[in-house]
Amino acid sequence: MAIDNSNYADATIASIRGIVEIKQTEIDRSLEKTIQVVGVGLAPHNPPHPFYASLLLSILATLFFSIITWRCTQRK
Protein backbone atom coordinates (compact mmCIF):
# COMPACT_ATOMS: atom_id res chain seq x y z
CA MET A 1 0.00 0.00 0.00
CA ALA A 2 2.92 2.38 0.54
CA ILE A 3 3.74 2.13 -3.16
CA ASP A 4 0.19 3.07 -4.14
CA ASN A 5 0.18 6.06 -1.78
CA SER A 6 3.52 7.17 -3.18
CA ASN A 7 2.20 6.94 -6.74
CA TYR A 8 -0.90 8.94 -5.79
CA ALA A 9 1.24 11.58 -4.11
CA ASP A 10 3.51 11.80 -7.17
CA ALA A 11 0.50 12.05 -9.48
CA THR A 12 -1.04 14.75 -7.28
CA ILE A 13 2.19 16.75 -7.21
CA ALA A 14 2.55 16.41 -10.99
CA SER A 15 -1.05 17.60 -11.46
CA ILE A 16 -0.49 20.61 -9.22
CA ARG A 17 2.71 21.49 -11.10
CA GLY A 18 0.81 21.26 -14.38
CA ILE A 19 -1.94 23.55 -13.11
CA VAL A 20 0.63 26.07 -11.86
CA GLU A 21 2.44 26.03 -15.21
CA ILE A 22 -0.83 26.60 -17.08
CA LYS A 23 -1.73 29.53 -14.81
CA GLN A 24 1.75 31.01 -15.23
CA THR A 25 1.47 30.74 -19.01
CA GLU A 26 -1.90 32.53 -18.92
CA ILE A 27 -0.43 35.31 -16.78
CA ASP A 28 2.55 35.66 -19.14
CA ARG A 29 0.26 35.93 -22.17
CA SER A 30 -1.88 38.52 -20.43
CA LEU A 31 1.20 40.57 -19.53
CA GLU A 32 2.50 40.31 -23.10
CA LYS A 33 -0.82 41.56 -24.48
CA THR A 34 -0.82 44.47 -22.02
CA ILE A 35 2.72 45.44 -23.00
CA GLN A 36 1.78 45.31 -26.69
CA VAL A 37 -1.28 47.50 -26.16
CA VAL A 38 0.69 50.07 -24.17
CA GLY A 39 3.48 50.02 -26.75
CA VAL A 40 1.06 50.68 -29.58
CA GLY A 41 -0.60 53.44 -27.59
CA LEU A 42 2.70 55.21 -26.91
CA ALA A 43 4.26 54.84 -30.35
CA PRO A 44 3.57 57.63 -32.82
CA HIS A 45 1.89 56.59 -36.05
CA ASN A 46 4.02 58.89 -38.18
CA PRO A 47 7.34 60.16 -36.85
CA PRO A 48 7.67 63.95 -36.85
CA HIS A 49 9.31 65.63 -39.81
CA PRO A 50 13.02 66.44 -39.21
CA PHE A 51 12.22 70.13 -39.74
CA TYR A 52 10.28 70.26 -36.47
CA ALA A 53 13.11 68.65 -34.52
CA SER A 54 15.68 71.08 -35.92
CA LEU A 55 13.36 74.04 -35.34
CA LEU A 56 12.78 73.02 -31.73
CA LEU A 57 16.51 72.53 -31.11
CA SER A 58 17.24 75.90 -32.68
CA ILE A 59 14.68 77.66 -30.47
CA LEU A 60 15.96 75.92 -27.34
CA ALA A 61 19.59 76.76 -28.16
CA THR A 62 18.66 80.39 -28.79
CA LEU A 63 16.83 80.64 -25.47
CA PHE A 64 19.64 78.89 -23.59
CA PHE A 65 22.40 81.13 -24.93
CA SER A 66 20.24 84.25 -24.61
CA ILE A 67 19.75 83.54 -20.91
CA ILE A 68 23.47 82.92 -20.42
CA THR A 69 24.36 86.16 -22.23
CA TRP A 70 21.76 88.13 -20.27
CA ARG A 71 23.08 86.83 -16.94
CA CYS A 72 26.67 87.58 -17.89
CA THR A 73 25.81 91.15 -18.85
CA GLN A 74 23.80 91.70 -15.64
CA ARG A 75 26.77 90.85 -13.41
CA LYS A 76 29.02 93.55 -14.85
PyMOL CGO cylinders between C-alpha atoms (Angstrom):
from pymol import cmd
from pymol.cgo import CYLINDER

trace = [
    CYLINDER, 0.00, 0.00, 0.00, 2.92, 2.38, 0.54, 0.3, 1, 1, 1, 1, 1, 1,
    CYLINDER, 2.92, 2.38, 0.54, 3.74, 2.13, -3.16, 0.3, 1, 1, 1, 1, 1, 1,
    CYLINDER, 3.74, 2.13, -3.16, 0.19, 3.07, -4.14, 0.3, 1, 1, 1, 1, 1, 1,
    CYLINDER, 0.19, 3.07, -4.14, 0.18, 6.06, -1.78, 0.3, 1, 1, 1, 1, 1, 1,
    CYLINDER, 0.18, 6.06, -1.78, 3.52, 7.17, -3.18, 0.3, 1, 1, 1, 1, 1, 1,
    CYLINDER, 3.52, 7.17, -3.18, 2.20, 6.94, -6.74, 0.3, 1, 1, 1, 1, 1, 1,
    CYLINDER, 2.20, 6.94, -6.74, -0.90, 8.94, -5.79, 0.3, 1, 1, 1, 1, 1, 1,
    CYLINDER, -0.90, 8.94, -5.79, 1.24, 11.58, -4.11, 0.3, 1, 1, 1, 1, 1, 1,
    CYLINDER, 1.24, 11.58, -4.11, 3.51, 11.80, -7.17, 0.3, 1, 1, 1, 1, 1, 1,
    CYLINDER, 3.51, 11.80, -7.17, 0.50, 12.05, -9.48, 0.3, 1, 1, 1, 1, 1, 1,
    CYLINDER, 0.50, 12.05, -9.48, -1.04, 14.75, -7.28, 0.3, 1, 1, 1, 1, 1, 1,
    CYLINDER, -1.04, 14.75, -7.28, 2.19, 16.75, -7.21, 0.3, 1, 1, 1, 1, 1, 1,
    CYLINDER, 2.19, 16.75, -7.21, 2.55, 16.41, -10.99, 0.3, 1, 1, 1, 1, 1, 1,
    CYLINDER, 2.55, 16.41, -10.99, -1.05, 17.60, -11.46, 0.3, 1, 1, 1, 1, 1, 1,
    CYLINDER, -1.05, 17.60, -11.46, -0.49, 20.61, -9.22, 0.3, 1, 1, 1, 1, 1, 1,
    CYLINDER, -0.49, 20.61, -9.22, 2.71, 21.49, -11.10, 0.3, 1, 1, 1, 1, 1, 1,
    CYLINDER, 2.71, 21.49, -11.10, 0.81, 21.26, -14.38, 0.3, 1, 1, 1, 1, 1, 1,
    CYLINDER, 0.81, 21.26, -14.38, -1.94, 23.55, -13.11, 0.3, 1, 1, 1, 1, 1, 1,
    CYLINDER, -1.94, 23.55, -13.11, 0.63, 26.07, -11.86, 0.3, 1, 1, 1, 1, 1, 1,
    CYLINDER, 0.63, 26.07, -11.86, 2.44, 26.03, -15.21, 0.3, 1, 1, 1, 1, 1, 1,
    CYLINDER, 2.44, 26.03, -15.21, -0.83, 26.60, -17.08, 0.3, 1, 1, 1, 1, 1, 1,
    CYLINDER, -0.83, 26.60, -17.08, -1.73, 29.53, -14.81, 0.3, 1, 1, 1, 1, 1, 1,
    CYLINDER, -1.73, 29.53, -14.81, 1.75, 31.01, -15.23, 0.3, 1, 1, 1, 1, 1, 1,
    CYLINDER, 1.75, 31.01, -15.23, 1.47, 30.74, -19.01, 0.3, 1, 1, 1, 1, 1, 1,
    CYLINDER, 1.47, 30.74, -19.01, -1.90, 32.53, -18.92, 0.3, 1, 1, 1, 1, 1, 1,
    CYLINDER, -1.90, 32.53, -18.92, -0.43, 35.31, -16.78, 0.3, 1, 1, 1, 1, 1, 1,
    CYLINDER, -0.43, 35.31, -16.78, 2.55, 35.66, -19.14, 0.3, 1, 1, 1, 1, 1, 1,
    CYLINDER, 2.55, 35.66, -19.14, 0.26, 35.93, -22.17, 0.3, 1, 1, 1, 1, 1, 1,
    CYLINDER, 0.26, 35.93, -22.17, -1.88, 38.52, -20.43, 0.3, 1, 1, 1, 1, 1, 1,
    CYLINDER, -1.88, 38.52, -20.43, 1.20, 40.57, -19.53, 0.3, 1, 1, 1, 1, 1, 1,
    CYLINDER, 1.20, 40.57, -19.53, 2.50, 40.31, -23.10, 0.3, 1, 1, 1, 1, 1, 1,
    CYLINDER, 2.50, 40.31, -23.10, -0.82, 41.56, -24.48, 0.3, 1, 1, 1, 1, 1, 1,
    CYLINDER, -0.82, 41.56, -24.48, -0.82, 44.47, -22.02, 0.3, 1, 1, 1, 1, 1, 1,
    CYLINDER, -0.82, 44.47, -22.02, 2.72, 45.44, -23.00, 0.3, 1, 1, 1, 1, 1, 1,
    CYLINDER, 2.72, 45.44, -23.00, 1.78, 45.31, -26.69, 0.3, 1, 1, 1, 1, 1, 1,
    CYLINDER, 1.78, 45.31, -26.69, -1.28, 47.50, -26.16, 0.3, 1, 1, 1, 1, 1, 1,
    CYLINDER, -1.28, 47.50, -26.16, 0.69, 50.07, -24.17, 0.3, 1, 1, 1, 1, 1, 1,
    CYLINDER, 0.69, 50.07, -24.17, 3.48, 50.02, -26.75, 0.3, 1, 1, 1, 1, 1, 1,
    CYLINDER, 3.48, 50.02, -26.75, 1.06, 50.68, -29.58, 0.3, 1, 1, 1, 1, 1, 1,
    CYLINDER, 1.06, 50.68, -29.58, -0.60, 53.44, -27.59, 0.3, 1, 1, 1, 1, 1, 1,
    CYLINDER, -0.60, 53.44, -27.59, 2.70, 55.21, -26.91, 0.3, 1, 1, 1, 1, 1, 1,
    CYLINDER, 2.70, 55.21, -26.91, 4.26, 54.84, -30.35, 0.3, 1, 1, 1, 1, 1, 1,
    CYLINDER, 4.26, 54.84, -30.35, 3.57, 57.63, -32.82, 0.3, 1, 1, 1, 1, 1, 1,
    CYLINDER, 3.57, 57.63, -32.82, 1.89, 56.59, -36.05, 0.3, 1, 1, 1, 1, 1, 1,
    CYLINDER, 1.89, 56.59, -36.05, 4.02, 58.89, -38.18, 0.3, 1, 1, 1, 1, 1, 1,
    CYLINDER, 4.02, 58.89, -38.18, 7.34, 60.16, -36.85, 0.3, 1, 1, 1, 1, 1, 1,
    CYLINDER, 7.34, 60.16, -36.85, 7.67, 63.95, -36.85, 0.3, 1, 1, 1, 1, 1, 1,
    CYLINDER, 7.67, 63.95, -36.85, 9.31, 65.63, -39.81, 0.3, 1, 1, 1, 1, 1, 1,
    CYLINDER, 9.31, 65.63, -39.81, 13.02, 66.44, -39.21, 0.3, 1, 1, 1, 1, 1, 1,
    CYLINDER, 13.02, 66.44, -39.21, 12.22, 70.13, -39.74, 0.3, 1, 1, 1, 1, 1, 1,
    CYLINDER, 12.22, 70.13, -39.74, 10.28, 70.26, -36.47, 0.3, 1, 1, 1, 1, 1, 1,
    CYLINDER, 10.28, 70.26, -36.47, 13.11, 68.65, -34.52, 0.3, 1, 1, 1, 1, 1, 1,
    CYLINDER, 13.11, 68.65, -34.52, 15.68, 71.08, -35.92, 0.3, 1, 1, 1, 1, 1, 1,
    CYLINDER, 15.68, 71.08, -35.92, 13.36, 74.04, -35.34, 0.3, 1, 1, 1, 1, 1, 1,
    CYLINDER, 13.36, 74.04, -35.34, 12.78, 73.02, -31.73, 0.3, 1, 1, 1, 1, 1, 1,
    CYLINDER, 12.78, 73.02, -31.73, 16.51, 72.53, -31.11, 0.3, 1, 1, 1, 1, 1, 1,
    CYLINDER, 16.51, 72.53, -31.11, 17.24, 75.90, -32.68, 0.3, 1, 1, 1, 1, 1, 1,
    CYLINDER, 17.24, 75.90, -32.68, 14.68, 77.66, -30.47, 0.3, 1, 1, 1, 1, 1, 1,
    CYLINDER, 14.68, 77.66, -30.47, 15.96, 75.92, -27.34, 0.3, 1, 1, 1, 1, 1, 1,
    CYLINDER, 15.96, 75.92, -27.34, 19.59, 76.76, -28.16, 0.3, 1, 1, 1, 1, 1, 1,
    CYLINDER, 19.59, 76.76, -28.16, 18.66, 80.39, -28.79, 0.3, 1, 1, 1, 1, 1, 1,
    CYLINDER, 18.66, 80.39, -28.79, 16.83, 80.64, -25.47, 0.3, 1, 1, 1, 1, 1, 1,
    CYLINDER, 16.83, 80.64, -25.47, 19.64, 78.89, -23.59, 0.3, 1, 1, 1, 1, 1, 1,
    CYLINDER, 19.64, 78.89, -23.59, 22.40, 81.13, -24.93, 0.3, 1, 1, 1, 1, 1, 1,
    CYLINDER, 22.40, 81.13, -24.93, 20.24, 84.25, -24.61, 0.3, 1, 1, 1, 1, 1, 1,
    CYLINDER, 20.24, 84.25, -24.61, 19.75, 83.54, -20.91, 0.3, 1, 1, 1, 1, 1, 1,
    CYLINDER, 19.75, 83.54, -20.91, 23.47, 82.92, -20.42, 0.3, 1, 1, 1, 1, 1, 1,
    CYLINDER, 23.47, 82.92, -20.42, 24.36, 86.16, -22.23, 0.3, 1, 1, 1, 1, 1, 1,
    CYLINDER, 24.36, 86.16, -22.23, 21.76, 88.13, -20.27, 0.3, 1, 1, 1, 1, 1, 1,
    CYLINDER, 21.76, 88.13, -20.27, 23.08, 86.83, -16.94, 0.3, 1, 1, 1, 1, 1, 1,
    CYLINDER, 23.08, 86.83, -16.94, 26.67, 87.58, -17.89, 0.3, 1, 1, 1, 1, 1, 1,
    CYLINDER, 26.67, 87.58, -17.89, 25.81, 91.15, -18.85, 0.3, 1, 1, 1, 1, 1, 1,
    CYLINDER, 25.81, 91.15, -18.85, 23.80, 91.70, -15.64, 0.3, 1, 1, 1, 1, 1, 1,
    CYLINDER, 23.80, 91.70, -15.64, 26.77, 90.85, -13.41, 0.3, 1, 1, 1, 1, 1, 1,
    CYLINDER, 26.77, 90.85, -13.41, 29.02, 93.55, -14.85, 0.3, 1, 1, 1, 1, 1, 1,
]
cmd.load_cgo(trace, "trace")
